Amino acid sequence: MTRVLLIVGGGIAAYKACELIRLLRRAGHGVRCVLTEGGSHFVTPMTLAALSGDQVYTSLWDLKDEAEMGHIQLSREADLIVVAPATADLMARMAAGQANDLATTLLLATDAPVLAVPAMNVRMWLHPATQRNVARLRGDGVTVMEPDSGDMACGEYGPGRLPEPVAILAAIEAASRSPGPTDRPLAGRHVLVTAGPTHEPIDPVRYLANRSSGKQGFAIAGALAGLGARVTLIAGPVTLPTPPGVDRYDVETARQMADSVAAALPADAAVMVAAVADWHVAPATQKVKKGAAPPALVLHENPDILATLSRAPDRPALVVGFAAETERVVDHARAKLARKGCDWIVANDVSGDVMGGDSNTVHLVTPTGVEDWPRAGKGEVARRLALRIAERLRGEA
């Protein structure tokens, strides 16, 4: 059982905290709630007390509680502190180290892991100040989930929705198995990650490509680095910032990526997230002009980076491939696992808005079975996969 201290921030998504409490208790976890002043405008202390079966704390100025140093006791008794919803204001105060209410004071007084679950307007989430605060919190060891994308209460659409309670529960259970901030289970390990698309030139101005944004691969690289790994990230053409602690090498074509993967070995593990183009053409040296008939493009097969790596003499101990499918996702992933010779396949359905989106639903396919993971932000998927990789490598040490 994990003893969860749930801080409910002030946002319309606070109502989802009620369902989260119910799921936590059904899963056998203990829940104690801290309700911020803003949160009390959306849910009541009585509601949270009835659902959690415990007292709800609201004020730093409660005479009885604070005479007993209540905020210290609350912070010490929790195995995990969850902030949901984590509003833009609450995360800003967390990042600045403020202690001007019960929630922020106990967050400063704790040495327990902290999981923040953002929920806010899309423009607030994308604002540089919020992104700076998120980066600061992650640098301080706080796990910050990626918000979901969708319709907002304000009528706008985009990233900023609170993830569904079932996804938050999965993150809580993963965090309860996570190492503490000083325990780096991948320290001394080298992990190779590929991410993004490849561009295969047709002429100096045109190319063949796909819709991969690189977000999932970059998130995985960052999560692995956060667990102490030395990460080599080989990135196709994307416009994403390099995750902290990651060594990045930019390439354009599949052949360049294949060469960079070979040059990065040896590695303890490899996570091949990149959506590598299957074919290339012999590019024209000058721009192809529009004529009476379209030019014929003769396609040539690109190197199979995943299969080559899986059979290499200096093969990593763990090779993880990705399968982006639009139908029969698990069936195709099983076939790819056998065909490529890798250890795991992470399969996902890309028939919707996954490519370029902020959330993902994946299936971890191994020789022993299939794990269906709940839909979650790409950052949460990355963190969960990184922890599984650490467990696997630890078992082979």
C-alpha positions as CSV (number, residue, x, y, z in Angstrom):
1,M,0.0,0.0,0.0
2,T,1.2,3.5,-0.9
3,R,0.3,6.4,1.5
4,V,-0.7,9.2,-0.9
5,L,-1.0,12.8,0.2
6,L,-3.2,14.4,-2.5
7,I,-3.0,18.2,-2.9
8,V,-6.1,19.4,-4.7
9,G,-5.4,22.7,-6.5
10,G,-7.8,25.3,-7.7
11,G,-9.1,24.5,-11.1
12,I,-12.3,23.1,-12.7
13,A,-10.4,19.8,-13.0
14,A,-10.5,19.5,-9.2
15,Y,-13.7,17.5,-9.6
16,K,-11.6,14.6,-11.1
17,A,-9.8,14.3,-7.8
18,C,-12.9,12.6,-6.4
19,E,-12.7,9.8,-9.0
20,L,-8.9,9.6,-8.4
21,I,-9.5,9.1,-4.7
22,R,-12.0,6.3,-5.4
23,L,-9.6,4.5,-7.7
24,L,-6.7,4.8,-5.2
25,R,-8.8,3.4,-2.4
26,R,-10.1,0.6,-4.6
27,A,-6.5,-0.3,-5.5
28,G,-5.6,-0.6,-1.8
29,H,-3.8,2.7,-1.3
30,G,-4.2,5.2,1.5
31,V,-5.3,8.7,0.7
32,R,-5.1,11.9,2.8
33,C,-6.1,15.2,1.2
34,V,-4.9,18.8,1.4
35,L,-7.4,21.2,-0.2
36,T,-6.1,24.6,-1.3
37,E,-8.2,27.7,-1.0
38,G,-8.7,27.7,-4.7
39,G,-9.6,24.1,-4.8
40,S,-12.3,24.6,-2.2
41,H,-14.2,26.7,-4.7
42,F,-14.7,23.5,-6.8
43,V,-14.9,20.7,-4.3
44,T,-15.7,20.7,-0.6
45,P,-13.7,19.3,2.3
46,M,-16.7,17.1,3.3
47,T,-16.7,15.5,-0.2
48,L,-13.0,14.7,0.0
49,A,-13.3,13.4,3.6
50,A,-16.1,11.1,2.7
51,L,-14.3,9.6,-0.2
52,S,-10.9,9.3,1.5
53,G,-12.1,8.2,4.9
54,D,-9.7,10.7,6.5
55,Q,-9.5,14.2,7.7
56,V,-9.0,16.9,5.0
57,Y,-6.5,19.6,5.7
58,T,-7.0,23.2,4.4
59,S,-5.1,25.7,6.4
60,L,-1.6,26.4,7.7
61,W,-3.2,28.4,10.5
62,D,-5.2,25.6,12.2
63,L,-4.2,26.0,15.9
64,K,-4.4,22.4,16.9
65,D,-2.7,20.9,13.8
66,E,0.1,23.5,13.7
67,A,0.7,23.3,17.4
68,E,1.7,19.7,16.6
69,M,3.7,20.9,13.6
70,G,1.0,19.4,11.3
71,H,2.7,20.3,8.0
72,I,5.9,18.5,9.0
73,Q,3.9,15.5,10.1
74,L,1.8,15.4,6.9
75,S,4.9,15.6,4.8
76,R,6.7,12.9,6.7
77,E,3.9,10.4,6.8
78,A,3.4,10.3,3.0
79,D,5.1,7.8,0.7
80,L,4.2,10.0,-2.3
81,I,2.8,13.5,-2.7
82,V,0.5,14.0,-5.7
83,V,-0.6,17.5,-6.8
84,A,-3.7,17.2,-8.9
85,P,-4.7,19.4,-10.4
86,A,-1.4,21.3,-10.5
87,T,-2.4,24.8,-11.7
88,A,-0.1,27.2,-13.4
89,D,0.0,29.3,-10.2
90,L,0.6,26.4,-7.9
91,M,3.5,25.1,-10.1
92,A,5.0,28.6,-10.2
93,R,5.0,28.8,-6.5
94,M,6.5,25.3,-6.2
95,A,9.2,26.2,-8.7
96,A,10.0,29.3,-6.8
97,G,10.2,27.5,-3.4
98,Q,7.4,29.6,-1.8
99,A,5.7,28.5,1.4
100,N,2.7,30.8,1.7
101,D,0.0,28.2,2.3
102,L,-0.3,24.7,3.7
103,A,0.3,23.0,0.3
104,T,3.5,24.8,-0.7
105,T,4.8,24.6,2.9
106,L,4.5,20.9,3.2
107,L,6.0,20.5,-0.3
108,L,9.1,22.3,0.9
109,A,9.1,20.2,4.1
110,T,9.0,16.8,2.4
111,D,11.6,14.4,1.2
112,A,9.0,12.1,-0.3
113,P,8.7,11.9,-4.1
114,V,6.3,14.4,-5.7
115,L,4.1,13.9,-8.7
116,A,2.5,17.0,-10.3
117,V,-0.4,16.6,-12.7
118,P,-0.9,19.8,-14.6
119,A,-4.3,21.2,-15.7
120,M,-4.8,24.6,-17.2
121,N,-5.8,26.6,-20.3
122,V,-3.7,25.7,-23.4
123,R,-2.2,29.1,-23.6
124,M,-1.1,29.0,-20.0
125,W,0.4,25.6,-20.5
126,L,2.4,26.7,-23.6
127,H,3.5,30.0,-22.1
128,P,7.3,30.2,-21.7
129,A,7.0,31.0,-18.0
130,T,5.0,27.7,-17.4
131,Q,7.5,25.7,-19.4
132,R,10.4,27.2,-17.5
133,N,8.6,26.3,-14.2
134,V,8.0,22.7,-15.4
135,A,11.7,22.4,-16.4
136,R,12.8,23.7,-13.0
137,L,10.5,21.3,-11.2
138,R,11.7,18.3,-13.2
139,G,15.3,19.4,-12.6
140,D,14.5,19.5,-8.9
141,G,13.3,15.9,-9.0
142,V,9.6,16.4,-9.3
143,T,7.8,14.1,-11.8
144,V,5.5,16.3,-13.9
145,M,3.0,14.4,-16.1
146,E,2.2,15.7,-19.6
147,P,-1.3,17.1,-19.8
148,D,-3.8,15.6,-22.2
149,S,-5.0,17.4,-25.3
150,G,-8.7,18.1,-25.9
151,D,-11.6,20.5,-25.4
152,M,-11.3,22.8,-22.5
153,A,-13.9,24.2,-20.1
154,C,-13.0,27.6,-21.5
155,G,-13.9,26.5,-25.0
156,E,-10.4,26.2,-26.4
157,Y,-8.7,23.1,-27.6
158,G,-5.1,21.8,-27.1
159,P,-2.8,20.5,-24.4
160,G,-3.7,21.4,-20.8
161,R,-6.5,18.9,-19.8
162,L,-5.9,17.0,-16.6
163,P,-5.1,13.3,-17.6
164,E,-7.9,10.9,-16.8
165,P,-7.8,9.5,-13.3
166,V,-7.0,6.0,-14.5
167,A,-3.8,7.4,-16.1
168,I,-2.9,9.3,-13.0
169,L,-3.4,6.1,-11.0
170,A,-1.0,4.3,-13.3
171,A,1.6,7.1,-12.8
172,I,1.1,6.9,-9.0
173,E,1.7,3.2,-9.0
174,A,4.8,3.6,-11.2
175,A,6.1,6.4,-9.0
176,S,5.6,4.3,-5.9
177,R,8.0,1.8,-7.5
178,S,10.3,4.5,-8.6
179,P,13.8,5.1,-7.1
180,G,14.3,8.1,-4.9
181,P,15.9,11.2,-6.3
182,T,19.3,10.1,-5.2
183,D,19.0,6.6,-6.6
184,R,20.0,6.5,-10.3
185,P,19.5,2.9,-11.4
186,L,20.9,3.5,-14.9
187,A,24.1,5.2,-13.7
188,G,27.0,3.9,-15.6
189,R,24.8,2.6,-18.4
190,H,24.8,3.8,-22.0
191,V,21.5,3.9,-23.8
192,L,21.1,4.7,-27.5
193,V,17.8,6.4,-28.6
194,T,16.6,7.3,-32.1
195,A,13.8,9.8,-32.6
196,G,11.9,11.7,-35.2
197,P,11.4,11.1,-39.0
198,T,14.0,10.8,-41.7
199,H,13.9,13.0,-44.8
200,E,14.8,11.4,-48.1
201,P,15.6,14.0,-50.7
202,I,14.0,14.0,-54.2
203,D,15.8,17.1,-55.3
204,P,17.3,20.1,-53.5
205,V,13.9,21.3,-52.4
206,R,11.7,18.3,-52.0
207,Y,11.8,15.1,-49.9
208,L,9.9,12.0,-48.8
209,A,9.0,12.0,-45.1
210,N,6.4,11.1,-42.5
211,R,4.5,12.8,-39.8
212,S,6.7,11.8,-36.8
213,S,7.2,14.8,-34.4
214,G,10.0,13.2,-32.3
215,K,8.1,14.0,-29.1
216,Q,7.9,10.4,-27.8
217,G,11.6,9.7,-28.6
218,F,12.8,12.9,-27.0
219,A,10.7,12.2,-23.9
220,I,12.2,8.7,-23.6
221,A,15.7,10.1,-24.0
222,G,15.0,12.6,-21.2
223,A,13.5,10.0,-18.9
224,L,16.5,7.7,-19.3
225,A,18.9,10.5,-18.6
226,G,16.8,11.3,-15.5
227,L,17.5,7.8,-14.2
228,G,21.3,8.3,-14.6
229,A,22.0,6.9,-18.0
230,R,24.4,8.3,-20.5
231,V,22.1,8.8,-23.4
232,T,23.0,9.2,-27.1
233,L,20.1,10.6,-29.0
234,I,20.2,10.4,-32.8
235,A,17.5,12.7,-34.1
236,G,16.0,13.2,-37.5
237,P,14.8,16.6,-38.6
238,V,12.7,18.0,-35.7
239,T,12.4,21.3,-33.9
240,L,12.6,20.1,-30.3
241,P,14.9,21.2,-27.5
242,T,17.5,18.7,-26.4
243,P,16.5,17.0,-23.1
244,P,18.9,17.9,-20.2
245,G,21.8,15.5,-19.8
246,V,21.4,14.0,-23.3
247,D,24.1,13.9,-26.1
248,R,22.3,14.7,-29.4
249,Y,23.4,14.1,-32.9
250,D,21.2,15.4,-35.8
251,V,20.8,13.5,-39.1
252,E,18.6,13.8,-42.1
253,T,18.4,10.5,-44.0
254,A,17.9,6.8,-43.0
255,R,21.4,6.0,-44.2
256,Q,22.9,8.8,-42.1
257,M,20.9,7.5,-39.1
258,A,22.1,3.9,-39.7
259,D,25.7,5.1,-39.8
260,S,25.2,7.1,-36.6
261,V,23.7,4.2,-34.8
262,A,26.6,2.0,-35.7
263,A,29.1,4.7,-34.6
264,A,27.3,5.1,-31.2
265,L,27.9,1.4,-30.2
266,P,28.6,-0.2,-27.8
267,A,25.5,0.5,-25.7
268,D,23.7,-1.4,-22.9
269,A,20.3,-0.7,-24.4
270,A,18.8,0.8,-27.5
271,V,15.4,2.3,-28.0
272,M,14.6,2.7,-31.7
273,V,11.7,5.2,-31.7
274,A,12.5,6.9,-35.0
275,A,10.0,6.6,-37.8
276,V,12.6,5.7,-40.5
277,A,11.6,6.1,-44.1
278,D,11.4,2.7,-45.8
279,W,12.5,3.9,-49.2
280,H,14.7,6.6,-50.8
281,V,15.2,7.8,-54.3
282,A,18.2,8.8,-56.3
283,P,17.9,12.6,-55.8
284,A,18.2,15.0,-58.7
285,T,21.0,17.5,-58.4
286,Q,18.7,20.3,-59.6
287,K,15.1,21.1,-58.9
288,V,12.8,18.9,-60.9
289,K,10.6,21.1,-63.1
290,K,6.9,20.6,-63.6
291,G,6.3,19.0,-67.0
292,A,3.7,17.5,-69.1
293,A,3.9,14.3,-67.0
294,P,5.0,13.8,-63.4
295,P,8.5,12.5,-63.0
296,A,8.9,8.8,-62.2
297,L,10.3,8.1,-58.7
298,V,12.2,4.9,-58.5
299,L,12.2,3.7,-54.9
300,H,15.1,1.9,-53.3
301,E,14.9,0.2,-49.9
302,N,16.6,1.9,-47.0
303,P,18.7,0.0,-44.5
304,D,16.7,-1.8,-41.8
305,I,18.3,-0.2,-38.7
306,L,16.4,-2.2,-36.1
307,A,17.0,-5.6,-37.7
308,T,20.7,-4.8,-38.3
309,L,21.2,-3.6,-34.7
310,S,19.4,-6.7,-33.3
311,R,21.8,-9.0,-35.2
312,A,25.0,-7.0,-34.7
313,P,28.0,-8.6,-33.1
314,D,28.1,-5.9,-30.4
315,R,24.3,-5.9,-30.0
316,P,23.0,-4.1,-26.9
317,A,21.7,-6.4,-24.1
318,L,18.2,-4.9,-24.7
319,V,16.9,-3.7,-28.0
320,V,13.5,-2.0,-28.1
321,G,11.7,-1.3,-31.3
322,F,8.6,0.8,-32.0
323,A,5.7,-0.2,-34.3
324,A,3.4,2.6,-35.5
325,E,0.4,0.9,-37.0
326,T,-3.0,2.0,-38.2
327,E,-4.8,-1.4,-37.9
328,R,-4.3,-4.8,-36.2
329,V,-1.7,-3.0,-34.0
330,V,-0.8,-5.9,-31.7
331,D,-0.8,-8.5,-34.4
332,H,1.6,-6.5,-36.6
333,A,3.8,-5.8,-33.6
334,R,4.1,-9.5,-32.7
335,A,5.1,-10.2,-36.3
336,K,7.6,-7.3,-36.3
337,L,9.1,-8.6,-33.0
338,A,9.8,-12.0,-34.6
339,R,11.0,-10.5,-37.9
340,K,13.4,-7.9,-36.5
341,G,14.9,-10.0,-33.8
342,C,14.6,-7.3,-31.1
343,D,13.6,-8.0,-27.5
344,W,10.6,-5.7,-27.1
345,I,8.2,-3.8,-29.4
346,V,6.3,-0.8,-28.2
347,A,3.3,-0.6,-30.5
348,N,0.8,2.2,-30.9
349,D,-2.1,3.1,-33.1
350,V,-1.2,6.2,-35.2
351,S,-4.5,6.4,-37.1
352,G,-5.6,9.4,-35.0
353,D,-3.6,12.4,-33.7
354,V,-0.7,10.5,-32.1
355,M,1.9,11.8,-34.5
356,G,2.4,15.3,-33.4
357,G,0.1,14.9,-30.4
358,D,1.0,14.9,-26.7
359,S,-0.6,11.6,-25.6
360,N,-0.1,8.0,-26.5
361,T,-1.7,4.6,-25.9
362,V,0.9,1.8,-26.2
363,H,1.2,-1.9,-26.0
364,L,4.4,-3.4,-24.7
365,V,4.9,-6.6,-26.8
366,T,7.5,-9.1,-25.5
367,P,8.1,-12.8,-26.3
368,T,6.1,-13.7,-23.1
369,G,3.1,-11.6,-23.7
370,V,1.5,-8.2,-24.2
371,E,1.0,-5.4,-21.7
372,D,-1.7,-2.8,-22.6
373,W,-0.8,0.5,-21.0
374,P,-3.5,3.2,-20.4
375,R,-3.6,6.3,-22.5
376,A,-1.2,8.8,-21.0
377,G,0.9,11.8,-21.9
378,K,4.1,11.0,-23.8
379,G,6.2,12.1,-20.9
380,E,4.5,9.5,-18.6
381,V,4.8,6.8,-21.3
382,A,8.5,7.6,-21.5
383,R,9.0,7.5,-17.7
384,R,7.2,4.1,-17.4
385,L,9.3,2.6,-20.2
386,A,12.5,4.0,-18.8
387,L,11.7,2.3,-15.4
388,R,11.1,-1.0,-17.2
389,I,14.4,-0.7,-19.0
390,A,16.2,-0.1,-15.7
391,E,14.5,-3.1,-14.2
392,R,15.5,-5.3,-17.1
393,L,19.1,-4.1,-17.1
394,R,19.4,-4.5,-13.4
395,G,18.2,-8.1,-13.7
396,E,21.0,-8.8,-16.2
397,A,23.8,-7.2,-14.1
